[in-house]
Amino acid sequence: MKNINSFMRISDLLDTPLNESDKKADQKDREQYKKWRQLVNMSSATLSKFLETRTGDEAGLKKKQAAKLGIGTGHESARAILRMRKKPFSEWNETDRKWMNRQISFISRMSGNPGPLVKKDADGKNIPTRKLTSLWIWGHIPTGYPPGKFGVFK
């Protein structure tokens, strides 16, 4: 039988100070979370409502297309956002953190891509481009381009 004193108690683990690399990792997580909160600026209610619209259904890549490219779909991302927002950041697991980083990466990359957010339809009316609907499905509303402005919820 092993000596019980050779094992750390739970209280010892909780009292152990973070080493420098743990502190840096923790700080990086907090910085990423802050960036995520700024970029994923669509409310959960609006995102849920958008997912139920025809535009929301057509937004982003379909599962087969995304699988071919080895990436997640916007619909998966939207569901992850809704799940992640239901719990405090301190309770996020590794999957949540991976989604956070994917969402930051996608929104940053897509926002920086050239191309318009709106185009004219046959009647001369402004309608959202695929770029804009992709940003929406990933939880980002570019300034001045909310889904309601384009009659998405009608």
Long-range contacts (C-beta under 8 A, 24 or more apart in sequence): 29-97, 32-97, 32-100, 32-101, 32-104, 33-89, 33-100, 35-104, 36-100, 36-103, 36-104, 39-103, 39-104, 39-107, 39-108, 39-139, 39-140, 40-81, 40-103, 40-107, 40-138, 40-139, 40-140, 41-139, 41-140, 41-141, 42-136, 42-139, 42-140, 42-141, 44-81, 44-82, 44-85, 46-141, 46-146, 46-147, 47-78, 47-81, 47-82, 47-139, 48-82, 49-153, 50-78, 50-136, 50-137, 50-147, 50-152, 50-153, 51-75, 51-78, 51-79, 51-137, 53-147, 53-152, 53-153, 55-128, 55-133, 55-136, 55-147, 55-152, 56-133, 56-136, 56-137, 56-152, 58-133, 59-130, 59-133, 59-134, 59-136, 59-137, 60-133, 60-134, 60-137, 60-138, 72-99, 72-102, 74-134, 74-137, 74-138, 75-137, 77-102, 77-103, 77-106, 77-137, 77-138, 77-139, 78-137, 78-138, 78-139, 81-139, 103-138, 103-139, 106-138, 107-135, 107-138, 107-139, 107-140, 110-134, 110-135, 110-138, 111-135, 111-140, 111-142, 117-142, 117-145, 118-145, 118-150, 126-150, 128-152
